[in-house]
Amino acid sequence: MVKNNNPIERDAVGRLFFLLDRQYRLVIQQVVALKPHVFAIAARQGMFVAKAYRFPVAAARHAWLLAALRKTGFSDAPAPMPIGRGGVVEAGGCYWLLTEYVAGARPISFAAWADAADGLHLLERYHTITANIASSKQEAIGLPRAQLYDKWRRCYEEFCRHLPVVETIMDKEDILFTLRWADYCLSTCREHAPELTEDSAAIIHGDVASHNFLRTTTGQMYLIDYDAAALASPGLDYCQYANRLLPYIGWSYSTLARFAPLRRWLEKRWFLHALLFPADVFREWRSAAARRRPLVFDRKRRERFVRSLYAMLQ
């Protein structure tokens, strides 16, 4: 039914199907592996997605957030399946979260203005709701707290440890540019930390890649995959979104400011400072190296962008 060369994972998947068949009477008709640990399952009763976790707390946390979102009326997140413990079942040494399958959907593209704008508006609605959840639900205390500058340090140190690999996929000048601005951000982040900590917290999504925003054929938008959810300023999501969007708008500050949900954040010094950090390079170099593909960016336009932000911060 599904090709999987890992015997442990193959056994876990087989045990999941056995459980769904015997205990929950789901008649499985087709299975498609979306990732090594994520499967789209078509059953006679409908379609759903099964995602494997090694630890129960991770699966339970994801299921809790989805249920809390749906309970508040946020229908733009997939609903957990009404089986097991809030959609979580144990099989084959894994903990599986089962959620509804968003049929007929495609990921948005940051190259399309309407997609990028609609993604931001969806993120705004999500943060409005999760700010209330964070302040009113005791369970939210169990979520991790995002530590932006600690994450920067870890990414920087890993990049430096693997410079011989990085040099095979990046131009020398691009590497020097990346290290120079990363060094600057890490050496000055203490100046901006107080302003960041003053922001009201919400439950951030944590991984606002375009593939986590789905648009159906009817136009409805969905936000999926909440594994990186954490308590933090919503600005962390908008900063990551802007970082992913900037290459598609030519590293233009004026174009970035045309997106209404970003304007209030562009008035914050910590946010401008965070946009200087080359998060995209630190995020993408491993994948580029694994695929043996060059990692490039428009250094001339990016240099102008970071210089303009630097001037704003002086």
C-alpha positions in Angstrom: 0.0 0.0 0.0 2.8 2.4 1.0 6.5 2.0 0.1 8.7 2.6 3.2 12.2 1.3 3.5 12.6 2.0 7.2 11.5 -1.2 9.0 10.6 0.6 12.2 8.4 3.2 10.4 7.0 0.5 8.2 5.9 -1.5 11.2 4.5 1.6 12.9 2.4 2.5 9.8 1.2 -1.1 9.5 0.1 -1.1 13.2 -1.7 2.2 12.7 -3.7 0.8 9.8 -4.5 -2.3 11.8 -5.7 -0.2 14.7 -7.9 2.0 12.5 -9.4 -1.0 10.9 -10.0 -3.2 13.9 -10.8 -0.7 16.7 -12.3 2.3 14.7 -13.8 0.4 11.8 -12.3 2.6 9.2 -12.2 1.0 5.8 -8.9 2.3 4.3 -9.0 2.4 0.5 -5.8 4.4 -0.4 -2.8 5.8 1.3 -0.3 8.4 0.0 2.9 9.2 1.8 3.2 13.0 1.9 6.4 12.8 4.0 8.2 9.9 5.7 6.0 10.5 8.8 2.9 12.0 7.3 0.2 10.2 5.3 -2.9 11.2 3.5 -5.5 8.4 4.0 -8.6 7.8 2.0 -11.2 5.7 3.8 -14.7 4.8 3.0 -15.8 7.2 5.8 -13.7 10.2 4.3 -10.2 11.5 3.9 -7.8 12.5 6.7 -4.1 13.0 7.4 -2.1 10.9 9.9 1.1 12.4 11.3 3.5 10.5 13.5 5.2 11.8 16.7 7.8 10.1 18.9 6.5 11.7 22.1 2.9 11.9 23.3 3.3 15.5 24.6 4.0 16.8 21.1 1.0 15.1 19.5 -1.2 16.1 22.4 -0.1 19.7 22.3 -0.8 19.9 18.5 -4.2 18.3 19.0 -5.1 20.6 21.9 -4.3 23.7 19.9 -6.3 22.6 16.9 -9.3 21.8 19.1 -9.0 25.2 20.9 -8.9 27.0 17.6 -11.9 25.3 16.3 -13.8 25.8 19.5 -13.3 29.6 19.2 -14.7 29.5 15.7 -11.4 29.6 13.8 -12.4 27.3 10.9 -9.2 27.9 9.0 -7.4 25.1 10.8 -7.9 21.4 10.1 -10.1 19.7 12.7 -8.8 16.8 14.7 -10.6 13.5 13.9 -13.1 12.4 16.6 -11.2 9.3 17.6 -8.7 8.4 20.3 -7.8 11.2 22.7 -8.7 14.3 20.8 -7.5 12.7 17.5 -4.4 11.1 18.9 -3.9 7.3 18.9 -0.9 5.2 19.8 0.4 2.5 17.4 3.7 0.9 16.7 5.6 3.0 19.2 4.4 6.3 17.7 1.7 8.7 18.6 -0.4 9.6 15.6 -2.4 12.8 15.2 -5.3 12.4 12.8 -6.8 15.5 11.3 -9.2 16.3 8.4 -7.8 16.4 4.9 -8.1 19.7 3.2 -9.3 18.6 -0.2 -8.7 20.5 -3.5 -6.1 22.8 -1.9 -2.9 24.3 -3.1 -0.1 26.1 -1.2 -0.1 29.9 -1.7 2.8 31.6 -3.5 4.6 34.6 -2.1 5.2 35.5 -5.8 1.5 36.3 -6.1 0.5 39.5 -4.3 -3.0 38.3 -3.5 -1.7 35.1 -2.0 0.9 37.0 0.1 -1.7 39.5 1.3 -4.3 36.9 2.1 -1.8 34.9 4.1 -1.0 37.9 6.2 -4.7 38.6 6.9 -5.2 34.9 7.9 -2.2 35.2 10.2 -3.8 38.3 11.8 -7.0 36.4 12.6 -5.0 33.6 14.0 -3.1 35.8 16.3 -6.2 37.7 17.5 -7.7 34.4 18.6 -4.6 32.8 20.0 -3.9 35.9 22.1 -7.2 35.2 23.8 -6.4 31.5 24.1 -3.0 32.3 25.6 -4.5 34.5 28.3 -7.5 32.4 29.2 -6.5 28.7 28.8 -4.5 27.1 31.5 -3.2 24.5 29.0 -1.4 27.2 27.1 1.1 27.4 29.9 2.5 24.1 28.7 3.5 25.6 25.3 7.2 26.4 24.9 8.3 30.0 24.9 10.0 31.1 21.7 13.5 32.5 22.3 14.4 34.5 19.2 18.0 35.4 20.0 18.9 32.0 21.4 17.7 30.5 18.1 19.8 33.0 16.2 22.9 31.9 18.1 22.3 28.2 17.5 21.8 28.8 13.8 24.9 30.9 13.5 27.1 28.4 15.4 25.9 25.5 13.3 26.5 27.5 10.1 30.1 28.3 11.2 30.8 24.7 12.2 29.8 23.6 8.6 31.6 26.3 6.7 33.5 23.8 4.5 30.2 22.4 3.4 28.7 25.9 3.0 31.6 26.9 0.8 30.6 24.3 -1.8 27.1 25.8 -2.3 27.6 29.6 -1.6 29.6 32.3 -3.2 32.4 33.6 -0.9 31.0 37.2 -0.9 27.6 35.9 0.0 29.1 34.0 2.9 30.9 37.1 4.1 27.8 39.1 3.8 25.8 36.6 5.8 28.4 36.4 8.6 28.9 40.1 8.8 25.2 40.9 9.4 24.7 37.9 11.6 27.6 39.1 13.8 26.1 42.5 13.9 22.6 41.3 14.9 24.0 39.0 17.6 26.3 41.7 19.1 23.4 44.2 19.3 20.4 42.1 20.1 20.5 43.0 23.8 19.7 46.5 22.9 16.4 45.4 21.4 15.4 42.6 23.7 13.5 44.8 26.2 11.2 46.1 23.5 10.5 42.6 22.2 9.7 41.3 25.7 7.2 44.2 26.2 5.0 42.9 23.3 1.8 41.1 24.3 2.1 37.3 23.8 0.0 35.1 21.6 0.5 31.6 20.3 2.6 32.1 17.3 2.6 29.5 14.5 6.3 29.4 14.2 6.6 28.1 10.6 4.9 30.5 8.2 6.3 29.0 5.0 4.0 29.3 2.0 3.3 25.5 2.0 1.6 25.9 5.4 -1.0 28.2 3.9 -3.5 26.4 1.7 -6.2 27.8 -0.6 -9.1 25.6 -1.7 -10.8 25.8 -5.0 -13.6 27.8 -3.3 -11.1 30.4 -2.1 -11.0 29.4 1.6 -7.6 29.7 3.2 -6.3 27.2 5.8 -3.3 27.4 8.1 -1.8 24.0 8.8 1.1 22.3 10.7 1.3 23.8 14.2 4.3 21.8 15.4 6.4 24.9 16.0 3.7 26.8 17.9 5.0 28.7 20.9 4.2 31.6 23.2 5.8 34.8 21.9 5.2 38.1 20.3 3.1 37.7 17.1 5.9 39.9 15.6 8.1 36.8 15.3 5.6 35.2 12.8 5.5 38.5 10.8 9.2 38.8 10.8 9.6 35.3 9.5 6.8 35.9 6.9 8.6 39.1 5.8 11.9 37.3 5.5 10.3 34.7 3.3 8.5 37.3 1.2 11.3 39.8 0.6 13.1 37.9 -2.2 9.9 37.9 -4.2 9.5 41.7 -3.9 13.1 42.6 -4.7 14.2 43.3 -1.1 12.1 46.5 -1.2 11.2 48.1 2.1 8.6 50.4 0.4 6.9 47.4 -1.1 7.0 45.5 2.2 5.3 48.4 3.9 2.4 48.2 1.4 1.2 45.1 3.3 -1.1 46.6 6.0 -0.6 43.9 8.6 3.2 44.6 8.6 3.1 48.3 9.0 2.7 48.4 12.8 5.6 46.0 13.1 7.8 48.0 10.9 7.5 50.8 13.4 9.3 48.7 16.0 13.0 48.8 16.3 13.4 45.2 17.4 11.5 44.1 14.3 13.7 46.2 11.9 16.7 44.8 13.7 15.4 41.2 13.2 14.9 41.7 9.5 18.7 42.3 9.2 19.4 38.8 10.4 20.0 36.4 7.5 17.5 33.8 8.8 16.7 32.6 5.3 20.3 31.5 4.6 20.6 29.8 8.0 17.3 28.0 7.3 18.0 26.9 3.8 21.7 26.0 3.5 21.3 22.4 4.8 18.7 21.6 2.2 20.7 23.2 -0.6 23.8 21.2 0.5 21.9 17.9 0.7 20.6 18.5 -2.9 24.0 19.8 -4.0 22.4 23.0 -5.3 23.8 26.5 -5.2 22.3 28.8 -2.5 22.2 32.3 -4.0 20.4 35.6 -3.3 20.4 39.1 -4.9 23.2 40.5 -2.8 23.1 44.0 -4.5 19.4 44.6 -3.7 19.7 42.9 -0.3 22.7 45.1 0.6 20.6 48.2 -0.2 17.8 46.9 2.0 19.9 46.1 5.0 21.8 49.4 4.7 18.5 51.3 4.7 17.3 49.4 7.8 20.6 50.0 9.5 20.3 53.7 8.9 16.8 53.7 10.4 18.2 52.1 13.6 20.9 54.7 14.1 
